[in-house]
Amino acid sequence: MIAQRTVKTQIRTTGVGLHTGERVNLTLRPAPPETGIVFRRIDLPAPADFLVAPERVTDTRLCSALEGNGAKVATVEHLMSALAGLGIDNVFIDIDGPEVPILDGSAAPWVYLVQAAGIETLNAPKRFMRVLKTVRIEEGEGANHKWAQFDPLEGCTLSFSIDFDHPVFRNSAKEMHIDLSRESYVKEVSRARTFGFMNEVEYLRSKGLALGGTLDNAIVMDEFRVLNNDGLRYADEFVKHKVLDAVGDLYLTGHPILGAFTAYKSGHGLNNRLLRALTEDASAWEWAVFETDAKTPPALLRLYPQTI
């Protein structure tokens, strides 16, 4: 059986929010089967919690922000990406501020945190959302045209293309395809950092965004080059970060999606629109569980080798 997972022990970290600039503490706690991924704001007069869901996304300006039961938690995508990449189905996330810490701007610190806590296999089948038909969302025209879509597939793949008019991108791969059953999320995706342009910083800060952004938690470019002294972690780090974000955005269902995701110039907003289009169309998907290896797609046996 491909089983649900949680963290073995409670573990805590502290960091600064990318947009708020506020220091915040976050704790991951084990959760029983069928709990899902639950955020809990513990700094409010009456602590408030909510289960992640596509319809809880209320802001997609440079991040994915969720709201539920009077509480808001922003910039959840890197943590959600790590939970997806490690197959965590159930966890309580206690946070004492309005934004998840940015840490180093990638999902790698979250991967480390979960691995340090340990991963517990639970005696309950993991529930997949199986894509049954193509679902596609498009927006914009000409140079502003972008799109994202799901297609049926008995596996988990992501294909992403970017297009930025900047000298740095001329020497960086603009496309990435990853089959998560054959390539390692941890090695190939999790270390890719968020990125931005110096000429946008003043505008963003005037809007109350990027107040905690530094060269320690983002790749920053001027008109010609990358300003970070350590350069890039991957030759194709930019498109890999877009894949990292997509993995996190799509995991806001709280369940892995069995299918192929393909996108061109997509971002948090379009990712969420696609996810809602899928979940709101009852003919586009179905629940799938795999309780015997004989009935499990080979791709999933590779992706989740520890079965019970």
N, C-alpha and C positions, 0 to 999 in steps of 0.2 A: 504494500500500500504506500502511495505517496502521501506522506503525513504532514499535518500542520506543524509549525515551529513557533517557539517563543525564545526569549533570552533565558539563560539559566539562573542568573543572579542580577540583582539591582546594580546599576552602574550610573555614575554621575559625571557631568562635565560642565564647564563654565566658559562663556565666550561673549563676543559682542555681536549684536545684530548688524547685518550689512547696511540696512536702510535706516533703522532707528539710531544706531550708534550706541544703544543701551546695553549694559552688561546684564547677562541673564544666565540663570542656572537651569539645567535640564537633566532629568533623570529618566532612565529607561527601567521599567519594572516588568517582571514576568507576568503573563496573563494566561488564563486557562483557555482550552479550545473554544472556538466560536465567539471569542470576545471581539476580535478584530483589532484594528489599530486605533487607539483612543488617546486624543490629546486632552490634557487637564490643566487649566490655568489655576495654579495654586496661590497666586498673589492677589486674587480678587477677594472682596469682602466675603462673598460666598463662592467657594471654589466651583468652577464650572467645567464640565467635560463634554466631549462630543466625539462621535465616531467619524472617521474620514469618509467622505463621499463626494462624487463629482459636483453635486449641486451645492455643496458647502463652499465652493470657490467663489469668492466675492470680489477679488482684485487680482488682476494678472499683469499689473505694471511692473515688469522686470522681476517678478517672482510669482509664486502661487500662494495666495493667502486664503485661509479658511475661517469661517465663522459658524458658531453653533451655541445655542443656549446662552446668548449674551456675551460670548467670549470670542476673541479673534486671535489667530496664530498665523503669522506671515512667514514667508521664505521657508516653506516646508519641503521643497522639492529635493534638496540634496540628501536630507535624512530619509525621506521616502524612497529615494533612489537606492540608497544603501540597504534599506529594509527589503526592498524588492530583489536587489541583487543577491542577498543572502537568504531569501525565501522565508522571511519572518512574517507570519500571518497574524500573530496576536502579541500585543505589547501595550502597556500603559506608558504614556509619555507625559511626565509632570514637568511643567515649565512655569517660571515665575516672572514672565514678561511677555510682550506681544509678538516677539519674533524669535525664531530658532537661530541660535548662534551660527555665524557664517564659517567659523574656524578657519581653514586655509582656502576656502572657496571651492572645494571639491567635495566628493563623498568619501574620500579615503579616511579622514578621521572618524567618521561615523562607522565605517566598516571596521576599523580598528577597535572602536568602542564596543560594538556588538560582539566581535570575536573575543575581546577581553572578557566580556561578561559570559561568553559561552552560548552555544545554541542548543536548545532542548527540543527533542522530537516528541510530539504529543500523540496520544492514541486517538487520533481523529483524522479522517481523510482531508487533504487539502482540496479546496474548491476552486476550480478554474472557470473563467468565463470563456467559453469556446465561441469564436466568431463564425457565424454561419453564412454571411454574405458580405459583399463589399459595401463599406460605408465610407463616404468621402465628403470632406468639407473644403470649400474653396473660398477665398476672399481676395479682393483687390484685382487690379487689371495692370497689364503691361509690366513695367519694372517692379510694381508692387504686388504682383500676383504671387500667391502662396497657397499651398494646399497640404492636406494630410489625409491619410486613409488607412482603414483596416481591410485586410483580405483574409479569407479562411486559410488556415495552415495548421497541421498537426505538429506544431512546434512553436518557438518563440523567437522571432527575428525582428530586427529594426534596421531600416535603411533611411539615411538622412542626407540631405543636400543643403548647403549654405551658399550664399552669394553676397559678399561684401565688397564694396568698391574702396579698397585700401591696399597699399603696397605690400603689407605683410601677408595678405591672403593670396597673393600671386604665387608664393612659394610654399603654400600650405594646402594640403588636400582639402577639397571642398565636399567630398562625399565619403560616407562610411556605411558599410553593411556589416552587421554582426549577427551571427547565429549564436544565441546564448547557450545553446546545448553543446556547442563545439568550441567556443572561445570564452575566455574567462572575463566576466564582468569586473572582477577585482583588479586583474592585471591590465586589461585593455581599456577600461572606461573610468573606473572609480577615481583615478588621480587627476582627471582633467578639470581644470579650474574655470570659474566664471571669468568673463572678460568684458572690457569696456574701453571707451575712448576718452582721452583726457579732455577733449573739447566739449564733452557732454557733462562733465562733472559739475560745473557751476550751475547749469540748468537743472540737473537732477537734485542737487542740494537745495536749490530754491523751491523745489516741490516737496522737500522733506524726504528725499530719497538719497541713498548712497552715503549717508552720514557716517557710517562705520567702515567705508571702503578704504583700503590701503593696498600697497604693493605686496603686503603679506597675505592678502586674501582674495586677490584678483589679478588677472593679467591686464595690464593697462598699456595702451598704445597712444603715442602722439600722432602727428600726421604721417610719419614715415616708418616708425619702428616700435618694437616692444621695449618698454621702459624697465621691466624687471631685470635685475642683474643676473638672475639665474636662468633667464631665457625660458624656453618651453619644456615641459615634461615629456610631451610627445610631439613629433613633427606635425601631427594632425590634431593637436589638442583642442582647437576651436570647434571643429565638427564633433569631436568626441564629447565635448562638454554639452553640446546640443542633444546628443544621444543620452547623456547622463540625465539631463533635465527631463527629457521625454520619458525615460524609465520611471522617474519619480512622479511626474504628472499623471502618467497612465496608471500608477499604482494607487491613485486616490479612490479607486473602486474598493481597495482593501483586498483584492484578489488578483492573482496573475492572469494575464490574458493569453489564451491559446490562439495565436493567429500571427499575421505579419503586419507590422506597422511601417508605413512609408510616408515620408514627409519632405516637402521642399520649402525652405525658409519659414518653417513653422516656429511658433513660440508658445509660451504658457497659455495664452488666450485661445489660440487655435487648437492646441492639444486638448484643452478642456472642452471646447465646442465639439470636437470629434468624439471625445469620451462620452459626453452627454448624448450625442446623436446615437451612439451605439447602445448605451444603457436604456435609453427611452424607447427604443424600437424592439419590442418583444420578439419580432421575427428575425432579428439580426444576430442573436446570441442565445446560448443556453448554458446551464450549469453542467460541469463535467467533473466527476471524481474517478480516481483510478485505484481500485482496491486489490487488483491482482496484476502482476507483471505481464501476464499474457495479453491483457487488454490495454496496456499502457503504451502510448506511442514511444518508439525508441528515443526520440529527441528528449522526452521528459525523463526517461530512465538515465540518460546522460546528464541532464540538468540537475536532477535530484537523485543522486546515486544511493543515498542512505534511505532505504525504505523499511517499513516494518510490516 
